[in-house]
């Protein structure tokens, strides 16, 4: 039986939004700073719709 497995990395190597390579990263591919900014923007947009 082979011990080689084509496992994917659990997290990305850089942020998909700003390119930060230091991390830590969310499972969505964003660094924690961009994740926080995105969440804040989405909350603000939903508050303005009502």
Protein Blocks (a to p, Z undefined) as FASTA:
>chain_A
ZZbdcddcfbdfbdfklopanbpadfkopafklmmmmmmmmmmmmmmmZZ
